[in-house]
């Protein structure tokens, strides 16, 4: 029996997040065909920026790929992002992009220079709420494809001939809305934290996870179980304000920038320069993101009213997702009279929730094995 590495993988539209017991790894959600590059001098930097890989499924060669930042910088016009409005794992039926990005991420987390190793995973992952309930066949297809063995050969010299075989015998799916709530409610040793108990004494906990193209809602009752009526998605996310800002930058400054780069710039730099002109990103982003929160509120309360739900007695609203970092002030008092609790790690909250889901299942499996295979010594005839 091989020991399985427990991992949570959050496939975002802009970035993919991997959560492990001892570290977190974020990678740009981009991919393109790989090729032999000519370099004049030795390259240096963070190795996640040099994911040039050959991928094999069992004995079948799937191709050479650049993944993440490598694809963004060195593509030859064939850069591929996850597309808004398209189910995340749909390409499993027609291509290999999602599989390649996942197994490369998992292999990167465990590679060793000059060595060939095998990594076994118990994986927790998920998709937006509406996709989870409306596209179960895609999740089944994705799970079946993951049952194969994948070999990742790192081509860049910095990896020094590292090879990782990735095996994923166990996959656990959750809707995005539930993953972040689970993460905010439970400690690393799978126990409810004290704040959660206090909130649940007053009423249910509502989870709101704000993504790039959708936002997901989940309701947790006093028994820490999710209510089936409380699952729904909203077609609002950071893509709305980012597209508005992109349009403004191109119109006023002639600056044509991708969504993923703009997202990175806004998170890291209050001001940037383009062709000698200073662009005040901190100021420019305020109104578009405020508009997004207003739209999100409208969609949320419309949906709640349509479902006939009473949310005024909720114990707390838990908000997570990378976009919440830029809209924290506007999100407070989202539901009047209900405490708003912001995630302390919004970018990785979903990934950690998937990690905990996989961990819960590992514990259940061990308990089941104990019941089946008792250590008690008995006399037989």
ROTI-30910 format. One record per residue (C-alpha): x negated, y negated, z negated; residue number from 1. Coordinates in nm, 4 decimals. Layout:
BEGIN
@u = X | v = Y | w = Z | resi = NUM
...
***
This chain:
BEGIN
@u = 0.0000 | v = 0.0000 | w = 0.0000 | resi = 1
@u = -0.1572 | v = -0.3269 | w = 0.1118 | resi = 2
@u = -0.1310 | v = -0.6342 | w = -0.1073 | resi = 3
@u = 0.0789 | v = -0.8967 | w = 0.0674 | resi = 4
@u = 0.0000 | v = -1.2651 | w = 0.0604 | resi = 5
@u = 0.3128 | v = -1.4608 | w = -0.0322 | resi = 6
@u = 0.3619 | v = -1.7634 | w = 0.1923 | resi = 7
@u = 0.6250 | v = -2.0251 | w = 0.2698 | resi = 8
@u = 0.6255 | v = -2.1664 | w = 0.6237 | resi = 9
@u = 0.8314 | v = -2.4740 | w = 0.7096 | resi = 10
@u = 0.8539 | v = -2.5228 | w = 1.0883 | resi = 11
@u = 0.9232 | v = -2.8948 | w = 1.1226 | resi = 12
@u = 0.9826 | v = -3.0838 | w = 1.4450 | resi = 13
@u = 0.6692 | v = -3.2976 | w = 1.4004 | resi = 14
@u = 0.4540 | v = -3.0893 | w = 1.1635 | resi = 15
@u = 0.4425 | v = -2.7316 | w = 1.0360 | resi = 16
@u = 0.3786 | v = -2.6857 | w = 0.6642 | resi = 17
@u = 0.2310 | v = -2.3739 | w = 0.5021 | resi = 18
@u = 0.2555 | v = -2.3220 | w = 0.1249 | resi = 19
@u = 0.0423 | v = -2.0605 | w = -0.0505 | resi = 20
@u = -0.0222 | v = -1.9790 | w = -0.4154 | resi = 21
@u = -0.3444 | v = -2.1792 | w = -0.4211 | resi = 22
@u = -0.3176 | v = -2.4368 | w = -0.1402 | resi = 23
@u = -0.1047 | v = -2.6242 | w = 0.1123 | resi = 24
@u = -0.1874 | v = -2.6665 | w = 0.4825 | resi = 25
@u = -0.0123 | v = -2.9034 | w = 0.7239 | resi = 26
@u = -0.0617 | v = -2.8778 | w = 1.1002 | resi = 27
@u = 0.0739 | v = -3.0841 | w = 1.3875 | resi = 28
@u = 0.3577 | v = -2.9005 | w = 1.5648 | resi = 29
@u = 0.2004 | v = -2.9119 | w = 1.9103 | resi = 30
@u = 0.0712 | v = -2.6484 | w = 2.1511 | resi = 31
@u = -0.0715 | v = -2.6204 | w = 2.5031 | resi = 32
@u = -0.2668 | v = -2.3749 | w = 2.7153 | resi = 33
@u = -0.6308 | v = -2.3399 | w = 2.6141 | resi = 34
@u = -0.9334 | v = -2.3521 | w = 2.8432 | resi = 35
@u = -1.3129 | v = -2.3574 | w = 2.8347 | resi = 36
@u = -1.4152 | v = -2.7151 | w = 2.7537 | resi = 37
@u = -1.7478 | v = -2.8801 | w = 2.8331 | resi = 38
@u = -1.8980 | v = -3.0523 | w = 2.5307 | resi = 39
@u = -2.2250 | v = -3.2464 | w = 2.5308 | resi = 40
@u = -2.2874 | v = -3.2317 | w = 2.1577 | resi = 41
@u = -2.1791 | v = -3.0339 | w = 1.8541 | resi = 42
@u = -1.8328 | v = -3.1289 | w = 1.7238 | resi = 43
@u = -1.7697 | v = -3.1829 | w = 1.3541 | resi = 44
@u = -1.4679 | v = -3.2477 | w = 1.1326 | resi = 45
@u = -1.1797 | v = -3.0728 | w = 0.9608 | resi = 46
@u = -1.1515 | v = -2.7245 | w = 1.1120 | resi = 47
@u = -0.7732 | v = -2.7457 | w = 1.1432 | resi = 48
@u = -0.8380 | v = -2.9944 | w = 1.4251 | resi = 49
@u = -1.0184 | v = -2.7260 | w = 1.6294 | resi = 50
@u = -0.7628 | v = -2.4460 | w = 1.6639 | resi = 51
@u = -0.8686 | v = -2.2958 | w = 1.9984 | resi = 52
@u = -0.7459 | v = -1.9355 | w = 1.9897 | resi = 53
@u = -0.6935 | v = -1.6180 | w = 2.1884 | resi = 54
@u = -0.3751 | v = -1.4392 | w = 2.0785 | resi = 55
@u = -0.2995 | v = -1.0682 | w = 2.1114 | resi = 56
@u = 0.0273 | v = -0.8906 | w = 2.0290 | resi = 57
@u = -0.0742 | v = -0.5323 | w = 1.9564 | resi = 58
@u = -0.2980 | v = -0.4674 | w = 2.2607 | resi = 59
@u = -0.1260 | v = -0.7229 | w = 2.4865 | resi = 60
@u = -0.3164 | v = -1.0461 | w = 2.5553 | resi = 61
@u = -0.0678 | v = -1.3344 | w = 2.5226 | resi = 62
@u = -0.3125 | v = -1.6057 | w = 2.6258 | resi = 63
@u = -0.5501 | v = -1.8744 | w = 2.5129 | resi = 64
@u = -0.3954 | v = -2.1698 | w = 2.3296 | resi = 65
@u = -0.4846 | v = -2.4998 | w = 2.1715 | resi = 66
@u = -0.2698 | v = -2.5486 | w = 1.8599 | resi = 67
@u = -0.1988 | v = -2.8629 | w = 1.6556 | resi = 68
@u = -0.4321 | v = -3.1598 | w = 1.6860 | resi = 69
@u = -0.6457 | v = -2.9672 | w = 1.9368 | resi = 70
@u = -0.3472 | v = -2.9515 | w = 2.1729 | resi = 71
@u = -0.2642 | v = -3.3176 | w = 2.1174 | resi = 72
@u = -0.6176 | v = -3.4332 | w = 2.2035 | resi = 73
@u = -0.7228 | v = -3.1936 | w = 2.4784 | resi = 74
@u = -0.4075 | v = -3.0919 | w = 2.6674 | resi = 75
@u = -0.4098 | v = -3.1231 | w = 3.0447 | resi = 76
@u = -0.0581 | v = -3.2555 | w = 3.0819 | resi = 77
@u = 0.1087 | v = -2.9447 | w = 2.9391 | resi = 78
@u = 0.1509 | v = -3.0534 | w = 2.5756 | resi = 79
@u = 0.4608 | v = -2.8960 | w = 2.4210 | resi = 80
@u = 0.6506 | v = -3.0161 | w = 2.1115 | resi = 81
@u = 0.9561 | v = -2.8676 | w = 1.9439 | resi = 82
@u = 1.2513 | v = -3.0382 | w = 2.1096 | resi = 83
@u = 1.5296 | v = -3.2068 | w = 1.9133 | resi = 84
@u = 1.8635 | v = -3.0376 | w = 1.9646 | resi = 85
@u = 1.7061 | v = -2.7036 | w = 2.0605 | resi = 86
@u = 1.7195 | v = -2.4264 | w = 1.7951 | resi = 87
@u = 1.3724 | v = -2.3828 | w = 1.6458 | resi = 88
@u = 1.3226 | v = -2.0158 | w = 1.7293 | resi = 89
@u = 1.5039 | v = -2.0127 | w = 2.0645 | resi = 90
@u = 1.1799 | v = -1.9856 | w = 2.2617 | resi = 91
@u = 1.1160 | v = -1.6380 | w = 2.1133 | resi = 92
@u = 1.3480 | v = -1.5015 | w = 2.3818 | resi = 93
@u = 1.1649 | v = -1.6802 | w = 2.6645 | resi = 94
@u = 0.8118 | v = -1.7594 | w = 2.5412 | resi = 95
@u = 0.5598 | v = -1.7304 | w = 2.2611 | resi = 96
@u = 0.5005 | v = -2.0862 | w = 2.1361 | resi = 97
@u = 0.6646 | v = -2.0500 | w = 1.7926 | resi = 98
@u = 0.4969 | v = -1.7157 | w = 1.7280 | resi = 99
@u = 0.1556 | v = -1.8494 | w = 1.8317 | resi = 100
@u = 0.1869 | v = -2.1561 | w = 1.6061 | resi = 101
@u = 0.2929 | v = -1.9421 | w = 1.3101 | resi = 102
@u = 0.0321 | v = -1.6653 | w = 1.3362 | resi = 103
@u = -0.2442 | v = -1.9202 | w = 1.4060 | resi = 104
@u = -0.1437 | v = -2.1118 | w = 1.0905 | resi = 105
@u = -0.1440 | v = -1.7898 | w = 0.8856 | resi = 106
@u = -0.4750 | v = -1.6743 | w = 1.0329 | resi = 107
@u = -0.6378 | v = -2.0124 | w = 0.9668 | resi = 108
@u = -0.5415 | v = -1.9819 | w = 0.5993 | resi = 109
@u = -0.7465 | v = -1.6614 | w = 0.5657 | resi = 110
@u = -1.0269 | v = -1.6625 | w = 0.8222 | resi = 111
@u = -1.3852 | v = -1.5877 | w = 0.7198 | resi = 112
@u = -1.6791 | v = -1.6891 | w = 0.9432 | resi = 113
@u = -1.8404 | v = -1.3969 | w = 1.1309 | resi = 114
@u = -1.5840 | v = -1.1523 | w = 0.9913 | resi = 115
@u = -1.2847 | v = -0.9606 | w = 1.1248 | resi = 116
@u = -1.0180 | v = -0.9289 | w = 0.8567 | resi = 117
@u = -0.6571 | v = -0.8128 | w = 0.8262 | resi = 118
@u = -0.4051 | v = -1.0320 | w = 0.6398 | resi = 119
@u = -0.0681 | v = -0.8906 | w = 0.5290 | resi = 120
@u = 0.2068 | v = -1.1431 | w = 0.4569 | resi = 121
@u = 0.5398 | v = -1.1606 | w = 0.2820 | resi = 122
@u = 0.6811 | v = -1.4687 | w = 0.4547 | resi = 123
@u = 0.9582 | v = -1.7039 | w = 0.3517 | resi = 124
@u = 1.0833 | v = -1.9445 | w = 0.6165 | resi = 125
@u = 1.4009 | v = -2.1083 | w = 0.7435 | resi = 126
@u = 1.5847 | v = -2.3339 | w = 0.9819 | resi = 127
@u = 1.8387 | v = -2.6195 | w = 0.9642 | resi = 128
@u = 2.1665 | v = -2.5180 | w = 0.7992 | resi = 129
@u = 2.3796 | v = -2.5273 | w = 1.1158 | resi = 130
@u = 2.1302 | v = -2.3073 | w = 1.3038 | resi = 131
@u = 2.1120 | v = -2.0633 | w = 1.0128 | resi = 132
@u = 2.4855 | v = -1.9952 | w = 1.0221 | resi = 133
@u = 2.5526 | v = -2.0419 | w = 1.3950 | resi = 134
@u = 2.2454 | v = -1.8727 | w = 1.5482 | resi = 135
@u = 2.1866 | v = -1.5529 | w = 1.3427 | resi = 136
@u = 2.0820 | v = -1.3620 | w = 1.6540 | resi = 137
@u = 1.7814 | v = -1.5937 | w = 1.6967 | resi = 138
@u = 1.6661 | v = -1.5234 | w = 1.3415 | resi = 139
@u = 1.7028 | v = -1.1497 | w = 1.4004 | resi = 140
@u = 1.5039 | v = -1.1741 | w = 1.7242 | resi = 141
@u = 1.2316 | v = -1.3758 | w = 1.5521 | resi = 142
@u = 1.2084 | v = -1.1218 | w = 1.2686 | resi = 143
@u = 1.1746 | v = -0.8310 | w = 1.5123 | resi = 144
@u = 0.9009 | v = -1.0047 | w = 1.7108 | resi = 145
@u = 0.7100 | v = -1.0704 | w = 1.3869 | resi = 146
@u = 0.7023 | v = -0.6965 | w = 1.3095 | resi = 147
@u = 0.4219 | v = -0.6555 | w = 1.5654 | resi = 148
@u = 0.0544 | v = -0.6918 | w = 1.4781 | resi = 149
@u = -0.1060 | v = -1.0159 | w = 1.5981 | resi = 150
@u = -0.4754 | v = -1.0748 | w = 1.6459 | resi = 151
@u = -0.6070 | v = -1.4311 | w = 1.6374 | resi = 152
@u = -0.9560 | v = -1.4853 | w = 1.7809 | resi = 153
@u = -1.0977 | v = -1.8275 | w = 1.6930 | resi = 154
@u = -1.2889 | v = -1.9556 | w = 1.9967 | resi = 155
@u = -1.4385 | v = -2.2780 | w = 1.8648 | resi = 156
@u = -1.8044 | v = -2.2417 | w = 1.7519 | resi = 157
@u = -1.7237 | v = -2.3986 | w = 1.4131 | resi = 158
@u = -1.5321 | v = -2.0813 | w = 1.3189 | resi = 159
@u = -1.8371 | v = -1.8653 | w = 1.3977 | resi = 160
@u = -1.6579 | v = -1.5755 | w = 1.5686 | resi = 161
@u = -1.3865 | v = -1.5330 | w = 1.3047 | resi = 162
@u = -1.1064 | v = -1.2888 | w = 1.3893 | resi = 163
@u = -0.7904 | v = -1.2341 | w = 1.1841 | resi = 164
@u = -0.5257 | v = -0.9678 | w = 1.2366 | resi = 165
@u = -0.1934 | v = -1.0928 | w = 1.1006 | resi = 166
@u = 0.0741 | v = -0.8468 | w = 0.9880 | resi = 167
@u = 0.4111 | v = -0.9675 | w = 0.8553 | resi = 168
@u = 0.6139 | v = -0.6675 | w = 0.7335 | resi = 169
@u = 0.8521 | v = -0.8819 | w = 0.5250 | resi = 170
@u = 1.0365 | v = -1.1971 | w = 0.6366 | resi = 171
@u = 1.2956 | v = -1.3855 | w = 0.4276 | resi = 172
@u = 1.5099 | v = -1.6640 | w = 0.5769 | resi = 173
@u = 1.6874 | v = -1.9484 | w = 0.3954 | resi = 174
@u = 1.8778 | v = -2.2571 | w = 0.5169 | resi = 175
@u = 1.6640 | v = -2.5707 | w = 0.4849 | resi = 176
@u = 1.9051 | v = -2.7366 | w = 0.2438 | resi = 177
@u = 1.8742 | v = -2.4573 | w = -0.0127 | resi = 178
@u = 1.4952 | v = -2.4228 | w = 0.0056 | resi = 179
@u = 1.4226 | v = -2.7725 | w = -0.1204 | resi = 180
@u = 1.6781 | v = -2.7420 | w = -0.4033 | resi = 181
@u = 1.5270 | v = -2.4108 | w = -0.5154 | resi = 182
@u = 1.1823 | v = -2.5700 | w = -0.5133 | resi = 183
@u = 1.2962 | v = -2.8671 | w = -0.7219 | resi = 184
@u = 1.4784 | v = -2.6396 | w = -0.9694 | resi = 185
@u = 1.2232 | v = -2.3667 | w = -1.0389 | resi = 186
@u = 0.8732 | v = -2.3525 | w = -1.1841 | resi = 187
@u = 0.5896 | v = -2.1500 | w = -1.0294 | resi = 188
@u = 0.6727 | v = -1.8578 | w = -1.2607 | resi = 189
@u = 1.0313 | v = -1.8544 | w = -1.1276 | resi = 190
@u = 1.1969 | v = -2.0072 | w = -1.4336 | resi = 191
@u = 1.4488 | v = -2.2956 | w = -1.4215 | resi = 192
@u = 1.2905 | v = -2.6192 | w = -1.5372 | resi = 193
@u = 1.4418 | v = -2.8052 | w = -1.8329 | resi = 194
@u = 1.5588 | v = -3.1077 | w = -1.6320 | resi = 195
@u = 1.7699 | v = -2.8843 | w = -1.4087 | resi = 196
@u = 1.9543 | v = -2.7347 | w = -1.7057 | resi = 197
@u = 2.0302 | v = -3.0846 | w = -1.8326 | resi = 198
@u = 2.1704 | v = -3.1964 | w = -1.4961 | resi = 199
@u = 2.3806 | v = -2.8821 | w = -1.4552 | resi = 200
@u = 2.5480 | v = -2.9438 | w = -1.7917 | resi = 201
@u = 2.7035 | v = -3.2551 | w = -1.6334 | resi = 202
@u = 2.8027 | v = -3.0975 | w = -1.3016 | resi = 203
@u = 2.6746 | v = -2.9398 | w = -0.9826 | resi = 204
@u = 2.3459 | v = -3.0353 | w = -0.8180 | resi = 205
@u = 2.3679 | v = -3.1651 | w = -0.4626 | resi = 206
@u = 2.0604 | v = -3.1185 | w = -0.2457 | resi = 207
@u = 1.9900 | v = -3.3535 | w = 0.0460 | resi = 208
@u = 1.6904 | v = -3.2708 | w = 0.2633 | resi = 209
@u = 1.6103 | v = -3.5373 | w = 0.5246 | resi = 210
@u = 1.4250 | v = -3.3990 | w = 0.8251 | resi = 211
@u = 1.3129 | v = -3.5415 | w = 1.1558 | resi = 212
@u = 1.6216 | v = -3.4570 | w = 1.3612 | resi = 213
@u = 1.8719 | v = -3.3287 | w = 1.1031 | resi = 214
@u = 1.9478 | v = -3.3597 | w = 0.7325 | resi = 215
@u = 2.0733 | v = -3.0636 | w = 0.5317 | resi = 216
@u = 2.3069 | v = -3.0499 | w = 0.2326 | resi = 217
@u = 2.3590 | v = -2.7760 | w = -0.0272 | resi = 218
@u = 2.5598 | v = -2.7541 | w = -0.3530 | resi = 219
@u = 2.4307 | v = -2.5585 | w = -0.6542 | resi = 220
@u = 2.6784 | v = -2.4701 | w = -0.9304 | resi = 221
@u = 2.6212 | v = -2.4353 | w = -1.3063 | resi = 222
@u = 2.5150 | v = -2.0701 | w = -1.2628 | resi = 223
@u = 2.2391 | v = -2.1867 | w = -1.0265 | resi = 224
@u = 2.4166 | v = -2.0275 | w = -0.7317 | resi = 225
@u = 2.4882 | v = -2.2002 | w = -0.4016 | resi = 226
@u = 2.8499 | v = -2.2689 | w = -0.3083 | resi = 227
@u = 2.9376 | v = -2.1484 | w = 0.0419 | resi = 228
@u = 3.1614 | v = -2.4509 | w = 0.1023 | resi = 229
@u = 2.8722 | v = -2.6865 | w = 0.0275 | resi = 230
@u = 2.6458 | v = -2.5961 | w = 0.3198 | resi = 231
@u = 2.6419 | v = -2.8443 | w = 0.6051 | resi = 232
@u = 2.4044 | v = -3.0311 | w = 0.8309 | resi = 233
@u = 2.4072 | v = -3.3924 | w = 0.9472 | resi = 234
@u = 2.2660 | v = -3.5053 | w = 1.2858 | resi = 235
@u = 2.0537 | v = -3.7809 | w = 1.1308 | resi = 236
@u = 1.6800 | v = -3.7889 | w = 1.0615 | resi = 237
@u = 1.3555 | v = -3.9786 | w = 1.1096 | resi = 238
@u = 1.3733 | v = -3.9418 | w = 1.4890 | resi = 239
@u = 1.6436 | v = -4.2110 | w = 1.4896 | resi = 240
@u = 1.4292 | v = -4.4924 | w = 1.3422 | resi = 241
@u = 1.1070 | v = -4.3689 | w = 1.5034 | resi = 242
@u = 1.2610 | v = -4.3913 | w = 1.8503 | resi = 243
@u = 1.3921 | v = -4.7389 | w = 1.7684 | resi = 244
@u = 1.0453 | v = -4.8490 | w = 1.6525 | resi = 245
@u = 0.8760 | v = -4.6930 | w = 1.9574 | resi = 246
@u = 1.1055 | v = -4.8888 | w = 2.1858 | resi = 247
@u = 1.0306 | v = -5.2122 | w = 1.9998 | resi = 248
@u = 0.6534 | v = -5.1572 | w = 2.0103 | resi = 249
@u = 0.6589 | v = -5.0919 | w = 2.3836 | resi = 250
@u = 0.8842 | v = -5.3877 | w = 2.4554 | resi = 251
@u = 0.6968 | v = -5.6411 | w = 2.2389 | resi = 252
@u = 0.3375 | v = -5.5135 | w = 2.2504 | resi = 253
@u = 0.3201 | v = -5.2818 | w = 2.5518 | resi = 254
@u = 0.2187 | v = -5.0066 | w = 2.3097 | resi = 255
@u = 0.3453 | v = -4.6646 | w = 2.4215 | resi = 256
@u = 0.3042 | v = -4.4250 | w = 2.1285 | resi = 257
@u = 0.4326 | v = -4.0729 | w = 2.0619 | resi = 258
@u = 0.6685 | v = -4.0047 | w = 1.7722 | resi = 259
@u = 0.4186 | v = -3.7887 | w = 1.5863 | resi = 260
@u = 0.1429 | v = -4.0496 | w = 1.6094 | resi = 261
@u = 0.3806 | v = -4.3285 | w = 1.5063 | resi = 262
@u = 0.4968 | v = -4.1198 | w = 1.2107 | resi = 263
@u = 0.1329 | v = -4.0744 | w = 1.1063 | resi = 264
@u = 0.0503 | v = -4.4455 | w = 1.1466 | resi = 265
@u = 0.3525 | v = -4.5623 | w = 0.9453 | resi = 266
@u = 0.2665 | v = -4.3263 | w = 0.6581 | resi = 267
@u = -0.0978 | v = -4.4321 | w = 0.6442 | resi = 268
@u = -0.1396 | v = -4.7901 | w = 0.7689 | resi = 269
@u = 0.0691 | v = -5.0999 | w = 0.6844 | resi = 270
@u = -0.0885 | v = -5.2800 | w = 0.9817 | resi = 271
@u = -0.2671 | v = -5.1707 | w = 1.3009 | resi = 272
@u = -0.4312 | v = -5.3526 | w = 1.5913 | resi = 273
@u = -0.3537 | v = -5.2938 | w = 1.9585 | resi = 274
@u = -0.5382 | v = -5.4858 | w = 2.2299 | resi = 275
@u = -0.6376 | v = -5.7523 | w = 1.9788 | resi = 276
@u = -0.2857 | v = -5.8015 | w = 1.8427 | resi = 277
@u = -0.1955 | v = -5.7142 | w = 1.4831 | resi = 278
@u = 0.1179 | v = -5.5015 | w = 1.4489 | resi = 279
@u = 0.2823 | v = -5.5168 | w = 1.1058 | resi = 280
@u = 0.4198 | v = -5.1623 | w = 1.0855 | resi = 281
@u = 0.5293 | v = -5.2072 | w = 0.7251 | resi = 282
@u = 0.7623 | v = -5.4879 | w = 0.8283 | resi = 283
@u = 0.8758 | v = -5.3426 | w = 1.1615 | resi = 284
@u = 0.9854 | v = -5.0098 | w = 1.0122 | resi = 285
@u = 1.2030 | v = -5.1537 | w = 0.7334 | resi = 286
@u = 1.5223 | v = -5.2258 | w = 0.9266 | resi = 287
@u = 1.5259 | v = -4.9114 | w = 1.1450 | resi = 288
@u = 1.4833 | v = -4.6872 | w = 0.8396 | resi = 289
@u = 1.7449 | v = -4.8859 | w = 0.6455 | resi = 290
@u = 1.9801 | v = -4.8323 | w = 0.9422 | resi = 291
@u = 1.9069 | v = -4.4595 | w = 0.9274 | resi = 292
@u = 2.0029 | v = -4.4430 | w = 0.5581 | resi = 293
@u = 2.3270 | v = -4.6322 | w = 0.6293 | resi = 294
@u = 2.4118 | v = -4.3884 | w = 0.9085 | resi = 295
@u = 2.3216 | v = -4.0952 | w = 0.6839 | resi = 296
@u = 2.5551 | v = -4.2223 | w = 0.4105 | resi = 297
@u = 2.8391 | v = -4.2652 | w = 0.6588 | resi = 298
@u = 2.7953 | v = -3.9138 | w = 0.8001 | resi = 299
@u = 2.7584 | v = -3.7633 | w = 0.4513 | resi = 300
@u = 3.0717 | v = -3.9198 | w = 0.3027 | resi = 301
@u = 3.2734 | v = -3.8486 | w = 0.6189 | resi = 302
@u = 3.1814 | v = -3.4808 | w = 0.5927 | resi = 303
@u = 3.2535 | v = -3.4673 | w = 0.2188 | resi = 304
@u = 3.5943 | v = -3.6286 | w = 0.2707 | resi = 305
@u = 3.6768 | v = -3.3935 | w = 0.5570 | resi = 306
@u = 3.5962 | v = -3.0939 | w = 0.3344 | resi = 307
@u = 3.8031 | v = -3.2382 | w = 0.0470 | resi = 308
@u = 3.5097 | v = -3.2239 | w = -0.1951 | resi = 309
@u = 3.4907 | v = -3.4197 | w = -0.5220 | resi = 310
@u = 3.1292 | v = -3.5311 | w = -0.5684 | resi = 311
@u = 3.1819 | v = -3.8053 | w = -0.8263 | resi = 312
@u = 3.1277 | v = -3.5580 | w = -1.1119 | resi = 313
@u = 2.8019 | v = -3.4166 | w = -0.9765 | resi = 314
@u = 2.5157 | v = -3.3796 | w = -1.2246 | resi = 315
@u = 2.2484 | v = -3.5083 | w = -0.9872 | resi = 316
@u = 2.1524 | v = -3.5613 | w = -0.6245 | resi = 317
@u = 1.8149 | v = -3.4052 | w = -0.5343 | resi = 318
@u = 1.6550 | v = -3.5725 | w = -0.2307 | resi = 319
@u = 1.3585 | v = -3.4305 | w = -0.0396 | resi = 320
@u = 1.2032 | v = -3.4314 | w = 0.3073 | resi = 321
@u = 0.9167 | v = -3.6356 | w = 0.4476 | resi = 322
@u = 1.1433 | v = -3.9223 | w = 0.5507 | resi = 323
@u = 1.2439 | v = -3.9856 | w = 0.1897 | resi = 324
@u = 0.8945 | v = -4.1246 | w = 0.1254 | resi = 325
@u = 0.9693 | v = -4.4229 | w = 0.3500 | resi = 326
@u = 1.3260 | v = -4.4794 | w = 0.2325 | resi = 327
@u = 1.3049 | v = -4.4218 | w = -0.1428 | resi = 328
@u = 1.4403 | v = -4.7645 | w = -0.2390 | resi = 329
@u = 1.7395 | v = -4.7403 | w = -0.0031 | resi = 330
@u = 1.8221 | v = -4.3863 | w = -0.1178 | resi = 331
@u = 1.8644 | v = -4.4700 | w = -0.4860 | resi = 332
@u = 2.2318 | v = -4.4807 | w = -0.5910 | resi = 333
@u = 2.3181 | v = -4.2862 | w = -0.2724 | resi = 334
@u = 2.6242 | v = -4.1501 | w = -0.4564 | resi = 335
@u = 2.7437 | v = -4.4235 | w = -0.6964 | resi = 336
@u = 2.7245 | v = -4.3100 | w = -1.0586 | resi = 337
@u = 2.5289 | v = -3.9918 | w = -0.9815 | resi = 338
@u = 2.1566 | v = -3.9807 | w = -1.0769 | resi = 339
@u = 1.9247 | v = -3.9658 | w = -0.7747 | resi = 340
@u = 1.6187 | v = -3.7430 | w = -0.8247 | resi = 341
@u = 1.3446 | v = -3.7837 | w = -0.5644 | resi = 342
@u = 1.1111 | v = -3.4970 | w = -0.4811 | resi = 343
@u = 0.7569 | v = -3.5332 | w = -0.6134 | resi = 344
@u = 0.6224 | v = -3.3502 | w = -0.3054 | resi = 345
@u = 0.8746 | v = -3.4222 | w = -0.0281 | resi = 346
@u = 0.6605 | v = -3.3060 | w = 0.2649 | resi = 347
@u = 0.6091 | v = -2.9573 | w = 0.1204 | resi = 348
@u = 0.9332 | v = -2.9106 | w = -0.0765 | resi = 349
@u = 1.0927 | v = -2.6852 | w = 0.1862 | resi = 350
@u = 0.7746 | v = -2.4825 | w = 0.2328 | resi = 351
@u = 0.7501 | v = -2.4306 | w = -0.1434 | resi = 352
@u = 1.1165 | v = -2.3275 | w = -0.1526 | resi = 353
@u = 1.0508 | v = -2.0642 | w = 0.1141 | resi = 354
@u = 0.7438 | v = -1.9534 | w = -0.0832 | resi = 355
@u = 0.9553 | v = -1.9093 | w = -0.3976 | resi = 356
@u = 1.2199 | v = -1.7186 | w = -0.1992 | resi = 357
@u = 0.9532 | v = -1.4728 | w = -0.0845 | resi = 358
@u = 0.8208 | v = -1.4528 | w = -0.4411 | resi = 359
@u = 1.1704 | v = -1.3815 | w = -0.5809 | resi = 360
@u = 1.2048 | v = -1.0955 | w = -0.3335 | resi = 361
@u = 0.8633 | v = -0.9558 | w = -0.4230 | resi = 362
@u = 0.9675 | v = -0.9436 | w = -0.7910 | resi = 363
@u = 1.3005 | v = -0.7763 | w = -0.7013 | resi = 364
@u = 1.1177 | v = -0.5165 | w = -0.4939 | resi = 365
@u = 0.8833 | v = -0.4328 | w = -0.7821 | resi = 366
@u = 1.1768 | v = -0.3987 | w = -1.0219 | resi = 367
@u = 1.3531 | v = -0.1650 | w = -0.7784 | resi = 368
@u = 1.0414 | v = 0.0490 | w = -0.7423 | resi = 369
@u = 1.0132 | v = 0.0740 | w = -1.1216 | resi = 370
@u = 1.3709 | v = 0.2017 | w = -1.1389 | resi = 371
@u = 1.3141 | v = 0.4575 | w = -0.8629 | resi = 372
@u = 0.9685 | v = 0.5752 | w = -0.9665 | resi = 373
@u = 0.9677 | v = 0.6043 | w = -1.3445 | resi = 374
@u = 0.6377 | v = 0.6395 | w = -1.5299 | resi = 375
@u = 0.8064 | v = 0.8669 | w = -1.7800 | resi = 376
@u = 0.6528 | v = 1.2145 | w = -1.7995 | resi = 377
@u = 0.9098 | v = 1.4942 | w = -1.7856 | resi = 378
@u = 0.8917 | v = 1.8706 | w = -1.8025 | resi = 379
@u = 0.9961 | v = 2.0528 | w = -1.4878 | resi = 380
@u = 1.0900 | v = 2.4154 | w = -1.4283 | resi = 381
***
